[in-house]
Amino acid sequence: MTRHVVFDTEIQITRDNLIERLQNTVPDFSIDLDWRDGTLGYPITNDLARFICDRAGIEEFEQVRTAIRFLEMELENGDEYVRDLVSEALETLAGCQHVHAVQAYFGPRLLRLWATIRPGF
């Protein structure tokens, strides 16, 4: 079920508020309960990338757009830790068989970062 999401781009995203911001922005993405304690950003981010790929595979592009927008918000408003997580997500997405469909939703920040991860792609 897709829900209407309001993006709050004014608040910085940090390790401390990452889970809350992610859940508020991408409500259909489920975070593994084992990773909620201690804010394990890397496994959560890799799961988010797989969520994006899976949704692209079943053509749920509204959810792809919402999740990609969250990655853009992380680049725009995230601290250094959070921005590093976006690189991790893009590295995971590079292995997605639907990466071309996903790329269509990248904003300018993600496209610039993508070019450093996958030159010439």
C-alpha positions as CSV (number, residue, x, y, z in Angstrom):
1,M,0.0,0.0,0.0
2,T,1.4,3.4,-1.0
3,R,0.9,6.3,1.4
4,H,1.2,10.0,0.7
5,V,4.6,11.2,2.0
6,V,5.5,14.8,3.0
7,F,9.2,15.5,2.7
8,D,10.7,17.6,5.5
9,T,14.0,18.7,4.0
10,E,14.8,21.3,6.7
11,I,16.0,18.9,9.5
12,Q,19.5,17.5,9.3
13,I,19.7,13.7,9.0
14,T,22.1,12.1,11.4
15,R,22.9,8.7,12.8
16,D,20.6,9.5,15.7
17,N,17.5,10.3,13.7
18,L,18.1,8.2,10.5
19,I,15.6,5.5,11.4
20,E,12.9,7.9,12.3
21,R,13.4,10.0,9.2
22,L,13.6,6.9,6.9
23,Q,10.4,5.4,8.4
24,N,8.5,8.8,8.1
25,T,9.7,9.2,4.5
26,V,9.5,5.7,3.2
27,P,6.7,4.1,5.3
28,D,6.4,1.0,3.2
29,F,10.1,0.0,3.9
30,S,10.4,-2.3,6.8
31,I,13.6,-2.1,8.9
32,D,14.9,-5.4,10.3
33,L,14.2,-5.3,14.1
34,D,17.7,-6.5,14.8
35,W,19.1,-3.3,13.3
36,R,16.9,-0.8,15.1
37,D,19.0,-0.9,18.2
38,G,22.2,1.0,17.8
39,T,21.2,2.5,14.5
40,L,23.1,0.2,12.2
41,G,23.0,2.4,9.2
42,Y,24.9,0.2,6.7
43,P,22.7,-2.9,6.8
44,I,19.6,-0.7,6.9
45,T,20.9,1.2,3.8
46,N,21.7,-1.9,1.9
47,D,18.2,-3.2,2.6
48,L,16.8,0.1,1.4
49,A,18.8,-0.3,-1.9
50,R,17.4,-3.8,-2.3
51,F,13.9,-2.5,-1.5
52,I,14.3,0.0,-4.3
53,C,15.5,-2.7,-6.7
54,D,12.7,-5.0,-5.7
55,R,10.1,-2.3,-6.2
56,A,11.5,-1.4,-9.6
57,G,11.3,-5.1,-10.5
58,I,7.5,-5.2,-9.8
59,E,7.1,-1.7,-11.4
60,E,6.1,0.0,-8.1
61,F,7.8,3.2,-9.3
62,E,6.0,5.5,-6.8
63,Q,7.9,3.7,-4.0
64,V,11.1,3.8,-6.0
65,R,10.7,7.6,-6.4
66,T,10.0,8.0,-2.7
67,A,13.0,6.0,-1.6
68,I,15.3,7.6,-4.1
69,R,14.1,11.0,-2.9
70,F,15.1,10.0,0.6
71,L,18.6,9.2,-0.7
72,E,18.7,12.7,-2.2
73,M,17.6,14.1,1.1
74,E,20.4,12.3,2.8
75,L,22.9,13.9,0.5
76,E,21.4,17.3,0.9
77,N,20.8,17.3,4.6
78,G,22.9,14.4,6.0
79,D,26.0,14.6,8.1
80,E,29.1,12.9,6.9
81,Y,28.1,9.5,8.2
82,V,24.7,9.7,6.4
83,R,26.3,10.8,3.2
84,D,28.6,7.8,3.3
85,L,25.5,5.6,3.6
86,V,24.2,7.0,0.3
87,S,27.5,5.8,-1.4
88,E,26.9,2.4,0.1
89,A,23.3,2.3,-1.2
90,L,24.5,3.2,-4.7
91,E,27.1,0.5,-4.6
92,T,24.4,-2.0,-3.8
93,L,22.1,-0.6,-6.5
94,A,24.9,-1.0,-9.0
95,G,24.2,-4.8,-8.8
96,C,20.5,-4.3,-9.4
97,Q,19.2,-5.8,-12.6
98,H,16.7,-2.9,-12.8
99,V,19.3,-0.2,-12.3
100,H,18.4,1.6,-15.5
101,A,14.8,2.0,-14.4
102,V,16.0,3.1,-11.0
103,Q,18.5,5.6,-12.4
104,A,15.6,7.5,-14.1
105,Y,14.6,8.7,-10.6
106,F,18.0,10.0,-9.6
107,G,18.2,13.7,-8.9
108,P,21.3,15.8,-9.7
109,R,23.1,14.9,-6.4
110,L,22.7,11.2,-6.9
111,L,23.7,11.4,-10.5
112,R,27.0,13.2,-9.6
113,L,27.7,10.6,-6.9
114,W,26.7,7.7,-9.3
115,A,29.3,9.0,-11.8
116,T,32.0,8.5,-9.2
117,I,30.8,5.0,-8.4
118,R,30.0,3.8,-11.9
119,P,32.1,6.0,-14.3
120,G,30.7,5.8,-17.8
121,F,27.5,3.9,-16.7
